[in-house]
Amino acid sequence: MLVKGTLVAIGGNEDKGTGRRPLHEKDTPQKFVSSGILFRVASEMKHPDAPIEIITTASSIPEKVGRDYQRAFRRLGRRHVNVMHLETPAEAADPDVLARVAEAGCVLFSGGDQLKLVLALRDTPLAELIHERYLHEPVVIAGTSAGAMAMSDLMMYPGSPRADGLAPELDLQPGLALVHDAIIDTHFLVRGRFRRLAIAVSEQPQHLGIGLEEDTGVVIRRGNQLETIGSGLVTIIDGRSLQEANPTVAKSVHEIFIENLLVHVLAHGNNFTLRGRKIS
């Protein structure tokens, strides 16, 4: 099936046009109003006047997060920017919510707690509507930080802190399954998350690891063609070449052994095919 929608997964802390210098500005500077992450989200919309719906379910400060995105998109000339904070599956079945999302040109999931987002939306009429529109209509579905991590069919969620001070074991939960055979991680450089994504891929080698730095993202078209955008780097971790005995991973602070792990590092403008797993 030819997927008609477009996904934009963002590593978090993206430039919102407030004068903050992006983390990776010295590497690949992006101008907020012409090439920044949110500019790209807005420019992917087929109908510029269509509403943008910000879903702040993952956030613990939804009012502030919603206002920040409204201001940012209005700086980019988008006037119809709405916010909804859905806390339960019942709210995600509300006819008014479904009507708004049915008319949206873009739906953006904010950051926060990815499990909170998925528990509120998964297996609801809203999730079904988003999937159907993504498959059959030229809608933009975007997510940042937790909102990006929730897009894949397997979603990374940190386990509880351990009493011995060692890193918590990973908990892989079902996500919203807009991206298949993938695990998305965010804030990848600043929070030192290569190790945990490598372990996740070693445990699920059929899934591609996608690590997104802050103010960095990927645009996925037709469910397959990935383009890197933003000021930082995207790390792709491919575990298909791991041998049967390879995921011998000791889950202490530094003891880790994984052989034949394939890693790609992509910068702004690079392209990658998800099904072929090749830079294109």
WOSULHU-V908115 format. One record per residue. N is the residue number from 0. SS is DSSP state (@ for helix, = for strand, . for the rest). OMEGA is omega in whole degrees, 0 to 359 (none if undefined). NEAR is the number of other ideal C-beta (glycine too) atoms within 10 Angstrom. Layout:
# WOSULHU-V908115
{{N:SS:OMEGA:NEAR} {N:SS:OMEGA:NEAR}}
This chain:
# WOSULHU-V908115
{{0:.:177:7} {1:.:179:8} {2:.:184:16} {3:.:181:16} {4:.:180:23} {5:=:175:22} {6:=:172:23} {7:=:178:24} {8:=:188:30} {9:=:184:29} {10:.:178:33} {11:.:175:24} {12:.:181:20} {13:.:179:28} {14:.:179:23} {15:.:174:18} {16:.:182:19} {17:.:182:10} {18:.:177:7} {19:.:178:13} {20:.:178:11} {21:.:184:22} {22:.:187:21} {23:.:187:20} {24:@:182:14} {25:@:181:9} {26:@:183:14} {27:@:183:19} {28:.:178:13} {29:.:179:22} {30:.:185:10} {31:.:188:20} {32:.:183:11} {33:.:182:10} {34:.:179:16} {35:.:184:24} {36:@:183:28} {37:@:171:26} {38:@:180:22} {39:@:177:21} {40:@:182:28} {41:@:184:21} {42:@:177:13} {43:.:180:20} {44:.:181:19} {45:.:180:13} {46:.:187:10} {47:.:182:13} {48:.:179:9} {49:.:181:16} {50:.:169:18} {51:=:179:26} {52:=:177:20} {53:=:178:27} {54:=:187:27} {55:.:185:24} {56:.:184:25} {57:.:190:27} {58:.:173:23} {59:.:178:10} {60:.:189:12} {61:@:182:20} {62:@:180:11} {63:@:181:11} {64:@:179:20} {65:@:179:20} {66:@:181:13} {67:@:180:16} {68:@:176:22} {69:@:179:17} {70:@:183:13} {71:@:181:24} {72:@:176:23} {73:@:173:14} {74:@:180:15} {75:.:176:20} {76:.:178:10} {77:.:187:21} {78:.:185:11} {79:.:183:15} {80:=:184:20} {81:=:183:14} {82:=:172:18} {83:=:178:20} {84:.:185:17} {85:.:185:20} {86:.:184:12} {87:.:174:13} {88:.:179:16} {89:.:178:10} {90:@:179:16} {91:@:174:25} {92:@:182:14} {93:.:182:16} {94:@:179:8} {95:@:177:8} {96:@:180:19} {97:@:179:17} {98:@:179:11} {99:@:181:16} {100:@:178:20} {101:@:181:13} {102:@:186:11} {103:.:171:22} {104:.:180:21} {105:=:171:24} {106:=:181:25} {107:=:175:24} {108:=:181:30} {109:.:176:26} {110:.:180:24} {111:.:182:20} {112:.:185:16} {113:@:179:27} {114:@:176:18} {115:@:179:16} {116:@:184:27} {117:@:180:23} {118:@:179:15} {119:@:189:21} {120:@:188:24} {121:.:179:18} {122:.:176:11} {123:.:175:20} {124:@:179:16} {125:@:178:23} {126:@:178:18} {127:@:179:14} {128:@:180:17} {129:@:178:25} {130:@:182:15} {131:@:179:13} {132:@:179:18} {133:@:182:21} {134:@:194:15} {135:@:182:13} {136:.:180:12} {137:.:180:14} {138:.:176:25} {139:=:174:24} {140:=:183:25} {141:=:176:27} {142:=:179:29} {143:=:180:29} {144:.:179:25} {145:@:179:24} {146:@:175:30} {147:@:181:28} {148:@:181:33} {149:.:185:30} {150:.:187:24} {151:=:181:26} {152:.:170:15} {153:=:185:21} {154:=:179:25} {155:=:177:23} {156:=:184:16} {157:=:175:13} {158:.:180:10} {159:.:177:8} {160:.:181:10} {161:.:182:11} {162:.:181:6} {163:.:178:7} {164:.:180:7} {165:.:182:13} {166:.:178:16} {167:.:177:12} {168:.:181:12} {169:=:175:17} {170:=:179:12} {171:=:183:15} {172:=:172:15} {173:=:177:13} {174:.:182:24} {175:.:171:24} {176:.:170:17} {177:.:173:23} {178:=:183:24} {179:.:178:13} {180:.:181:14} {181:=:171:24} {182:=:184:26} {183:=:174:28} {184:=:187:25} {185:.:185:29} {186:.:200:19} {187:.:181:25} {188:.:189:18} {189:.:179:14} {190:.:173:13} {191:.:189:9} {192:.:178:20} {193:@:185:16} {194:@:185:13} {195:@:177:22} {196:@:177:20} {197:@:178:21} {198:@:180:20} {199:@:180:21} {200:@:178:28} {201:@:178:21} {202:@:180:15} {203:.:190:18} {204:.:175:20} {205:.:179:10} {206:.:178:23} {207:=:175:26} {208:=:179:28} {209:=:181:30} {210:=:185:25} {211:=:173:29} {212:.:178:25} {213:.:184:26} {214:.:183:25} {215:=:179:34} {216:=:175:31} {217:=:170:26} {218:=:180:22} {219:=:180:24} {220:=:178:15} {221:.:179:13} {222:.:187:19} {223:.:187:13} {224:=:183:16} {225:=:175:24} {226:=:179:19} {227:=:178:22} {228:=:175:26} {229:=:191:28} {230:.:183:25} {231:.:185:26} {232:.:173:21} {233:=:179:26} {234:=:177:22} {235:=:180:23} {236:=:184:23} {237:=:182:18} {238:.:184:22} {239:.:183:13} {240:.:178:11} {241:.:177:17} {242:.:188:9} {243:.:184:5} {244:.:190:7} {245:.:183:16} {246:.:174:17} {247:.:190:10} {248:.:174:15} {249:.:190:9} {250:.:171:14} {251:.:189:10} {252:.:186:11} {253:.:184:8} {254:.:181:9} {255:.:179:14} {256:.:177:10} {257:.:182:17} {258:.:176:12} {259:.:174:11} {260:.:182:17} {261:=:183:14} {262:=:173:13} {263:=:175:15} {264:=:185:11} {265:=:177:19} {266:.:181:16} {267:.:177:20} {268:.:177:9} {269:.:182:18} {270:=:184:15} {271:=:176:22} {272:=:183:13} {273:.:182:20} {274:.:178:11} {275:.:181:9} {276:.:181:14} {277:=:170:11} {278:=:185:12} {279:.:none:10}}
